[in-house]
């Protein structure tokens, strides 16, 4: 990665973005686009938290250097230059992580990788806010993924067998920093962030997740594509309609990068219905 310069020590004020930065570091080689947007999210969030104190200004300045270096390196990538493509790329990767963990959970396969996948999916849904307000579906996925990560971790820690699938449960918390002991630091050398990284899931309102919506195709083969209504007359499409149809096609293309046929079909159906009927 071009942005190889080490960041200064993480200011305590930026505790809330340390895992997004760590995720960026972990994804630099295999998913540089997602890593870029993780840093962009951290940058935007850090600016809102504190952009005035010297240590925070210094940290944000170095983070900006990393972003500029990555932009220069990947400047010909549409996922960096176009928000629609970037949003689809990050969202599909987050969904890929979520579905892997969810399938493992429902199969009763409880382990550290699936816990981390749930938690990473929730962090990447945070990152989606750089493109605008989250959909209600993504808000629910984030809440569920964070709760599941904490719940399963605490069950395993206490020698208990977790219950698979969505269930109603009180708030949980766990220390991801301790869970990732031995992983690489955000900074050069062996210095670890000094602030605690315990995720307090009980800061989130208790929710019964028995009715959570899991995307189609998550646990079974995609259904036979629904029939799209035929155009029975002249349909007037606005520029906004064309933009939405284009967005769905880009989402489908991004999904196919991960061989996610179900999501690709779903988005192509949405685009086709919009173009044929003028309605979503």
Secondary structure by P-SEA (a helix, b strand, c coil): ccccccccccccccccaaaaaaaaaaaccccaaaaaaaaaaaaaaaaaaccccaaaaaaaaaaaaaaaaaaaacccccccccaaaaaaaaaaaaaaaaaaaaaaaaaccccaaaaaaaaaaaaaaaaccccccccaaaaaaaaaaaaaaaaaaaaaaacccccccbbbbcbbbbcccccccccccccccccccccccccccccccccccccccccccccccccccccccccccbbbbcaaaaaaaaaaaaaaaaaaaacaaaaaaaaaaaaaaaaacccc
